[in-house]
Amino acid sequence: MNSATVLVCAHNEEDYITNCLESILSQELPAGLIILIADRCTDRTVDLAKQQLSRSRSLILQKDHLNWRNSISENLQLGFSSATGDALVIVDADMTIPPDFLTITLPQIERFAVVSATVRTDSSRSILNRFVSLWELTYSFSPLGEQPRGGARTISMRALKVVGGFRDVYAWETDLDQRLRRAGFKVKLDQGVVVLHRRRMTLARSIAYQKQAGRARRELGISPVRTLLHSIIRIRPFVLVGYLTK
């Protein structure tokens, strides 16, 4: 049976960390180790995590300064350096995973270097969340643009070691998937495993997410034409803005 380290990276996530960790602790197949990277937290994230993780094999690493340009990539590499077992499972601090997440994804690392879950927005959090949740339904008949998300994935430790772990890049998940494919590994988006993105969406946050996606596309070398088409077809105009903004 494969064993896993679950890695959660958090920056001031006191509103979400409790539900996230509870979903990890409630897995049918328990994690061998849970690592929390507390990235310059100034709220109650660490205190809440300590209370919950006291009943499990866990490690809380507090980071007080930034060494890489991209903090999430640095956090992932820190977690990877302390991970044990056959798989590294990454879960965003504002997500909750179903009880059978590890049961379903862990056995698949025998065939795939990465198994990513399908991420859906929690429609109960706000009116905008409800709109985004409805928009996500368009992927069922027009999958253009849906990519494996980084915040809910199981990664083979063996494969991750082969490609040297994580790099200091913005779009770390796509960068990793591309390097794994070049190394001869397969990656998978498992549409049968659905995780919930619980963060309350606002218009400002939605625009920021789109701009981040645009910067990621530029970093990955995706053409301006493809980015323009994506912005139009997926109704995400600020992706193009982020792509064109230095």
N, C-alpha and C positions, 0 to 999 in steps of 0.2 A: 504494500500500500504506500502510495506517495505521501510525503509529508510536506507541509508548507509553512512559510513565514508570511504573515499578513502585515503589510506596511501601510500605515496611514500618515500622510504628511498634513500638518495643520498650521495655519497662521490665524490666530484669533477666531477660533471656530466654536466658541462656547455655546452658541445656539444650536449646533448640529452634532457635536462630537458624541454626546450621550447616545443618541439614536444610532449613529454609525457604529460605535463600539458594541452596543447591545446586539446589533444585527450580526456582528462578527462573533461575539461570544455565544450566540444562539445557533451556530452552525451545527447541522447534523453530524458533520465530520469536523471535529475540533482542529483548530490551527495548532501547530507545534510551538509557534512563537508569534507574539504580536509586538510589532515595533511601532512606536509613535515618534515621529520627528516633529518636535514643537519648534517651529521656525519663528523666532523673535516674538513670541506670544506675550501680550501685555494684559490679557484678560484671564478668565478662569479655566481656560482650556486644559492646562496641565493639572490643576487641582481636580477637575472633574474626571480626567482620564485616570489619575492615580487611584481615585475611589473605585472606579469600575474595574480597572485592570489588576487590582490587588488580589483577585481570586484566580488569576491565570498566569501562565508563564509569559512574561512581558518585559519590555525594555522601553523606557522613555528617554529619548535623547533631546536635550534642549540646545538649540543653536542660537547664538546671540549676535552673530554677524554674518555677512555675506561674503563668500570667497569667489563664487562663480558669478557670471553675468545673469544667469537664469536660476533663480532660487529653487524652483521645483526640481530641475534636473540635479542640482546639488543635493537636495534632500533625498532624492531617489538613490543617488550613488552612496550617500551615507547609510541609508537603510540596507542597500544591497551588501555593503561591506560587513554588516553585522548579521545578515540573514543566515539561516541554516535550513537544511532540508532540500527537497527536490524542486520546489517551486517558490517563486516570489509572487505573492498576490497583492496587487495594488488596489486600494480602495480610497477614493476621495473622502475627505472628512465630512462633506455635505451629502453623501450618498448612503443609502442603506441597501444591503444585499439580501436576497432571499435565503431561507435556511438551507436550501440544497445547493447553494452556489459552489462550495468546495466539492461537494459530492459529484456534481456534474462536470466541473471544469478540470479538476485535478487529474482524473484518469486520461484526459485528452492530451496531456503534455507528452504522452508516449508517441503521439503522431504529429503534434503541432508545438512549435516553440512558444506561441502565444495564443491564448484563447480569450477573446474580449467579449464582454457581455453587451447586450443592447441597453442603452441608457434612455430612460423616459422621464420627463419632467413631472413632478408632483403637482397635479392640477389644483389641489386644495389650498395651496399656499397664497395665491393672489389671483386677481383677474388676468394679469399678464401671464402667469403660470398656466392658466386655463387655455389661453390663446396659444401659447407655445406648445402645450400638450396636443392641441388639435392640429397645429401645423405639423407636428412630428408624425401624425398619422399619414401624411402624404407620402412618406417613405414606403408605405406598403404597396403603393401603385406607381411610384416614381422614385426609385431608390438612388437617383443621381445625387451624389454629394454626401451620402451617409458613409462615414468612415468609422473604424474602430476607435472608441474613446479610450483615453489613457486611465481614466479614473475607476475602472472596474475590469481588471484583466488578471489572468494567471499566466505567469511567464516561467518557462523552464530555466532553472538555475544553470544547468549545463550549457544551454544555448546562449544564455546571457553572458556567461564567462567566455565563451568562444568569441563573441563580438566585443568583449572588453567593457561590458556594462553600459552605463548611460553617459552621454556626451553633453557638453555645455551648449545646448541648442534650445531654441524656443519650442519648436514642435517636436518634443522628445519622443512621443509615441509613434509618429509617422517615421521619424528618423530611425528609431529602433526597428520598426517593422521592415523598412527598406534594407537596413544592414543585415537583418536576419535572412531575408529573402536572398540577398546577394551571397550569403554564406551557405545557401542551400537548404535553409529551413522553410517550413510552411507556417503561416499565421492564419487565424480563423476568427471571424465575427460570428458568434453563436447567437442567432436571433431567438433561440428558445430560452435563453437566460436573460431575464429583464431585471435591471436594478433601477432604483428610484432616486432621481436627483431632487433633493428636498429644498434646495436653496430658494428663498423667496426672490422672484425676479422683479426687477424694476426696469423702466425704460432706459435709464442710464446704464444699468448693468448689461442689458441686452445689447445696447450699442457697443459697449466695451468688449463684450464677447465677440461680436462680429468683427470689430477692428483687430482683435487678437488673432482671429482666424485668418484675416487678411495678411497680417504680418507673418504668420506661420507659412502661408502659401508662398509669399515672396522668398522667405528663407529657404524653402524647399525647391525653389526654382520653377514653380508652376507658372505658366505663361499668363500674360495680362489678358489675352483673349479668353482663355479658359476661366480665369477669375471673373471677368465681366459676365460671361454666360452663367456662371454659378450664381453671381449676385442677382441676375435678372430672373433666372428660372426658379431659384430657391427663395426669392423675395428677401434677400439679405443685402441691401444696398451698401451697408457700412463695411462689408467684407472688402469691397473694392476700395473704399476710402482708406482702410487700414493697409491694404496692399500698396497703395500709392504714397502713403505718408511715411516719411523717413523717421 
